[in-house]
Amino acid sequence: TSPPSAPADLCRPRAAALTSDLWPPQFHPSSGPGEGGTRLTIHGDNLGLHFADIAYGVRVAGVTCAPITDLYTPAQRIVCELEEAMPTPRPGPVHLCVRDCSPNYSTTSTDLYTFLVPSVGRLDPVSGPAAGGTILTVYGQHLDTGSSVTVTVGEAPCLFHRRTDRSVV
């Protein structure tokens, strides 16, 4: 007699490919300035078991994005900081390699990352008391670009409340 056969799914070798319901990887923010410094967060599954697996394998629109050790969650999340991209490159995907970057260990996002140049159009109000306390709104374009925002008046930092594509309060 022959041994009982196992269900096909239990006997089939499992591929080492990067695949999941979240794959291709999801990332945010979707845009940033070309000066570099934007922190990009990549979520997915099978994003390496150790930091060394992904340490040199992230490129965004052709620009190196250096993973940050302390912000890495094995297999689930990579946070990397984009290097300077000047002149500003065209929009492009996030490309991720795990380990040796073979076809089974690399993937490319379907969404594109865009390098944008934020610009300031006007301020409201244009003056306030020297003691501070004035709520200042900065108007412009692409003001939600990148992972962080800093507003200063002269050398004094402003407390940040919120931002959109067209304003920072």
N, C-alpha and C positions, 0 to 999 in steps of 0.2 A: 504494500500500500504506500501511497505517496503522502507526504505530510500535508496537513490542511493549509490552504493558501491564505495568506494574510491580505487584508484589504489593500488595494493598490496604493492608497495614500500613505500607508505606513511603510511600505517598501521602497517607494520612489525616493531617490536621493534628493535632499533639499539643496536648492541652489544657494550659493553664497551671495547672490546679487542683492543690491540695495532696492528692496521693494516693500511698499506698505501702502496703506490707505492714504497716507500723507505724502507719498512720493510721486512726483518730484518734490523737492523740499519747498517748504513755505518759508518766506523771509519777510522781515520788516526792519527798517523802513524801506519803502520802494524807491526812494530817491535821496540824493545827498549832494553836497557841493564837491567839486573836484579837488579842493585843497587837501582832502584827506581828513582822517580823524573820526569819520562817521562810524559808529558801532552798529554793525548789522547782526541781527539775531536770526538764526536759521533753526527751524523746528522740523523734526522728522523722526524716522525710526532708523535703526542700524547706522547711526552716525559715529561709529567706532566704539570700541570698548575702553580705550585708553587715549589720553590726550595725544600721545605720539602717533596714533593712527590718523589724526587729522591736522597735525601741527603745520604742515606745509601744503595742504591740499585745497585751499579755498581761493577762488578767483571770482571777481565780480566784474562783469563787462570787460574782462581781460585784465583787470587790475588786481594785484595781490591784496588779500584781506587776511591779516595776521590774527589767528585765533588767540583768545585770552584764556590762559590756564585756569584762573580762579572762577571764571564764568561758564566753564564747560560742564555740561551734564552728560555723562557717558550715555551714548546711544540715542539721546533725545534732543540735545540743544547745543549749538555752537554759537558763541558770540565772538565776532572778529572785528578788528579795526582796519578800515580801508586806508591804504597808502595814498599818497598824492597821485592824482590822475590829470596831469597837465601835459599837453593841451587836453581839454575836456573830451573824453571819448564818447562814442555813440552809445545809446542804450544797449544793454546786453544781459544775458542770463547769468545766474549764479551757477558756477561749475564747482562741484565738490568731488574730491578724491579721498577715499579711505584706504589706508595702507599703501598698496603698490600702484594704485591708479589704473589697474587693469579694467577692462570693460565691466566685469562683475562687481567692481568696487568704485565706480564713478557714476555720476549722474549730473544732469543739467536741468535747471528749473525751466518751466514753461513761461513763467512771468519774467519780465525784464526789469532790471534796475536802471534808473535814469539819473545821469548827472545833471543837476540844475544849478543855476546861479541865482541865489536869492538877491532881491533888490528892494531898497527902501524908497518909497514914494513920498510919504509925508508923516508928520507926527501930530498927535492931538492930545492935549493942548501943546502949544509951542513954548509955553513958559509956565513956571510954578514957583512956589516959595523955596528959598534956599534951604529951609529946614527939611524939605522932602515931604513925603506923604501923598504926592500927586499921583493919581492913576494915569499912566501914560499909555497910549495906544500907538503902535507903529504900524503903518499901512504900507503895503508893497505887493510884490509877487514872489511866489515860491518860498514863503516864510515858514512853511512846515517841512522844509527840506532838511534832511539829516536827522540825527538821533538826539540832538540837544540844542538848546538855544541859550545865548547869553546876551543880555542887553545892559549897556552901561550908558550913563549920562556923564560925560567927562570921564573921570576915573571912578565914579560912584556906581556900584552895581545896583541894578533894579531887581526887585522881587518879581519873579515870573509867575503869572497866573495861568494863562492858556495861549494857544496859538492855532491859527488856521492857515490855509494857503495865502490869504490876503491880509492877515493881521496878527499882531502879537500884543497881548495886554499884560 
